[in-house]
């Protein structure tokens, strides 16, 4: 199948100016995560866009869906174990929503939001380069060493760095496989080494799952005849080669440190082998969350309150490291529904367009990876979660405009 490719056009100097501000916004969220400017700089960039563009307040489905979850978070203050903690996370989500009103307003007027894919990709690569600058030669030591040698400290959480870099590589793989607009795929190699140095299992799962799904989708959908075996042979060959490369890197290369953590995770899931301390602790976190869900199945104990449970049970002030268990404990069934409905709407709607636009395929795979990754991370309180959600809904908006349906929608996307 031959996909229609958006024709490139020359951007105006003002558009380039906004793109630069957007890239700075996406980059600053991570680079300044642990600095005193973590909120000031993104807010300043947002205000710059606000006064520079013809901002018009419009309510779209994205705003409604995030707002309903935010209001649910506020509502849980009435029965929360610690209302102040709930207020803090609710205010955080509300601040993000107010900032994203400005960015959404500008980009929903663009006919092609794949520029946001590119900006996020280059933001991820810059963060990888910045990690090299900050950590220097310790990158290789961390990649090949045990968990004790894992990158620590620095400018941001190592899992955050690994996941954003993995996202950049997945987007790059999409452009390389589907649109042939980017041949410089070798730039991903040093970025992969950063993932190895972070020893982030979530980032590795993202990377492997994203690349494999994109590759399989490309050759399956390029099959012109039902009896043509060539796409399947290419997929089979790719999977074998990919598996061999990962195995060699894990055993003898820069992924040896991460491989040990993956083996510990596998032991935690299957019960076979030696379970590492990190996996065992996260297993206990999940168990605490699900036990609490059994006690308060409807509305939980208040958002951002699961850390009270870990404090009581393990004397640790920590999230549950599992978004499903965290939401189940904090918000119960209502919290799970309120949050994941935000993802399910674009996921099912994008399925209608994957045969027409390859970018819709990227979005659906991206959301699938979110669902998988949430088993090992608490994403509902992450800045980047709502940025990617904004991108999902912006892309869906372009699909609806490009391929209009007969039925009129009362609420614009």
TIROKE-809198 format. One record per residue (C-alpha): residue in one letter; y, x, z. Coordinates in steps of 0.02 Angstrom, whole numbers, plus 50000, padded with zeros to 5 digits. Layout:
aYXZ;...
This chain:
x500005000050000;x501725006549956;x503035002750088;x504854999150049;x505905013150117;x507675010550175;x508815019150052;x509845032550134;x511705030250129;x513175040750177;x513835036850349;x515685036050386;x516475048450505;x516665034550634;x514805030150623;x514345048450645;x515495048950796;x514565034150874;x512885042150832;x513415058150922;x513925048051074;x512255038951068;x511305055351061;x512315061951208;x511945045851303;x510065047251272;x510055065651317;x511145064851472;x510005052151556;x508665065551573;x509635081851574;x510775075451714;x509435065551806;x509555076051965;x511395080251956;x512905071552032;x513385065751857;x511795055851820;x512755039451820;x514525044951783;x514175053051613;x513125038751538;x514425026351601;x515845036651528;x514975037551358;x514695018751364;x516515015351403;x517025026751258;x515985016251139;x516685000351217;x518495005051182;x518105013051013;x517184998450935;x517584980450903;x516554974651050;x516164956251056;x515174948951199;x513634940451128;x512094934651220;x510464938951132;x508654936551179;x508564954451243;x509944951051369;x509164934651424;x507454942251453;x508084957351551;x509294946451648;x507934934351703;x506924948951771;x508454956051857;x508834939151938;x507034937951995;x507264955052078;x508804948552167;x507884932752220;x506514942752307;x507834948652432;x507574932052524;x505794936652573;x505804955652555;x505204966852696;x506754977352665;x508134967852575;x509234983352556;x507914992252450;x507764976652342;x509644975752321;x509704993952266;x508434991852126;x509184975252072;x510924982852060;x510184997451962;x509414985951831;x511024975751822;x512064991451790;x510874996351650;x510994979151572;x512894979551575;x512904996551489;x511634991251360;x512704976051318;x513914988351237;x512604998451142;x511664982951085;x513284975151023;x513604989850907;x511854992750840;x511404974650811;x512714974850673;x511804988950585;x510604984250446;x509444998750484;x509125002950667;x507885016650623;x509375028150654;x509005024850838;x507235031250812;x507945047350744;x509225049150882;x507885046651014;x506775059250924;x508115072750920;x508585068951100;x506775072251148;x506725088651052;x508355094151133;x507625090451305;x506125101151259;x507275115451207;x508285113351366;x506675114551467;x506335131351384;x508095136951430;x507895131651612;x506115137351645;x505965152151525;x504345162151532;x503625150851667;x503215138351529;x501655147951476;x501135151151656;x501275132651695;x500335127551538;x498835138851566;x498795138651756;x498115126551884;x499075111651953;x499925123052080;x500775131751932;x501425115551859;x503275115151820;x504225109951975;x506035106152012;x507195108851866;x508355095951796;x507175080851792;x505475074451843;x504135083651743;x503255067351696;x504895060551628;x505145076251524;x503365075851457;x503415057451411;x505085058551320;x504525073851224;x502905064751178;x503935050051117;x504945061751006;x503365068850928;x502635051450897;x504225045950809;x504215062050707;x502405058850659;x502895041350600;x504265047950485;x503115061450420;x501645049850385;x502525034250323;x504235038150255;x504065056350201;x505835059250260;x505375073450377;x504315088050320;x504785099450466;x503335093350573;x503045111250636;x504525108850752;x503345098250858;x502275113450905;x503445120851038;x503745103051100;x501865100851125;x501875116651232;x503165108451346;x501965093851371;x500605106351417;x501775114851541;x502235098451626;x500365094951644;x500825076651625;x499255066451592;x500325051651542;x501235061851411;x499595068351340;x498865050851329;x500455044951242;x500395059151117;x498555057851073;x498525038951066;x500135037650966;x499685050550834;x497905044050812;x498445025850794;x499815030250669;x498605040650565;x497245027250565;x498505013650521;x499205023650376;x497555026350286;x496815009450325;x498335000750255;x498405012150104;x496675006450051;x496894997049886;x495104991149870;x493954983950003;x492534995349946;x493575011249942;x492825023250068;x494105037150048;x495305030850184;x493855029550306;x493255047050262;x495015053750290;x495105044950458;x493395051550509;x493835069150455;x495495068450547;x494685062350708;x493405076350703;x494725089650669;x495905082450799;x494515081950929;x494015100050895;x495815106050908;x496115096851072;x494465103451141;x494895121551097;x496665120051167;x496015111951325;x494665125051356;x495475141051297;x497275137651252;x498905131751329;x498145114951380;x496915122751502;x497975117951652;x498195100151593;x496335099251553;x495915101851736;x497015087151784;x496235076251648;x494495080551713;x495055075251886;x495725058851817;x494095055551724;x493115058651883;x494245046251974;x493895032851843;x492025035551817;x491505042651985;x490675057351897;x491265075051931;x492515081852055;x494025070952085;x495635080752107;x496825077252251;x498175069552141;x496985057052060;x496215052552228;x497925049352303;x498475038552157;x496865028752171;x497305025052352;x499055019852300;x498335007352176;x497135000552305;x498554997752428;x499524988052296;x498064976852246;x497624973252428;x499414967552457;x499334956952298;x497824948152372;x498854943952526;x500444938552436;x499854933652260;x501314922652209;x502934932052245;x502494948252334;x503444957152472;x505074960552379;x505494972352238;x505534990852280;x504604987552443;x502884994552400;x503435011352469;x503425003052641;x501565000052618;x501225018352575;x502265023352725;x501225012652841;x499535017252767;x499765035452719;x501395040652799;x502115043852625;x503715036652552;x503095034452374;x502915022252231;x501155016452189;x501135026652026;x500495011251935;x501704998451865;x500434984251873;x499994987352055;x501834990352099;x502414974052021;x500924964552093;x501344970452269;x503234968852253;x503384952952149;x501644945252143;x501104935251991;x502884929751959;x503464947751952;x502094952951831;x502484938251716;x504364940451727;x504264958851678;x502894959351548;x503504944051453;x504944955451399;x503694966451307;x502514952951245;x503864943651147;x504314958151029;x502494963751022;x501814947450952;x503324944350843;x503244961850767;x501424958750717;x502084946950582;x503004961250496;x501794975950504;x501164972250327;x502934972450262;x503774986550358;x502975002350427;x504305003150563;x503594986950634;x501944995950651;x502795009850749;x503554997150869;x501904988250901;x501015004850933;x502455010151044;x502274994451150;x500384996551159;x500665014151227;x501855006851356;x500484995251416;x499255009651430;x500485021451512;x500985008851644;x499295011851725;x499935028851781;x501795026451806;x503065014351880;x504135010151729;x505124994851781;x506415005751870;x506585018651730;x508195020151628;x507225024351471;x506145008651487;x507634997351453;x508285008551315;x506635007151222;x506614988451255;x508334987451176;x507664996651024;x506184984851010;x507304969451009;x508574977350891;x507184981350769;x506494963750784;x508224957150745;x508284967150583;x506564960550534;x507104942550562;x508664945150458;x507734954050319;x506294941650314;x507064925050367;x505964910650420;x506254892650375;x506434886850554;x508124890050632;x508164899050799;x509314892350933;x509394909251021;x509794924650918;x508704939750950;
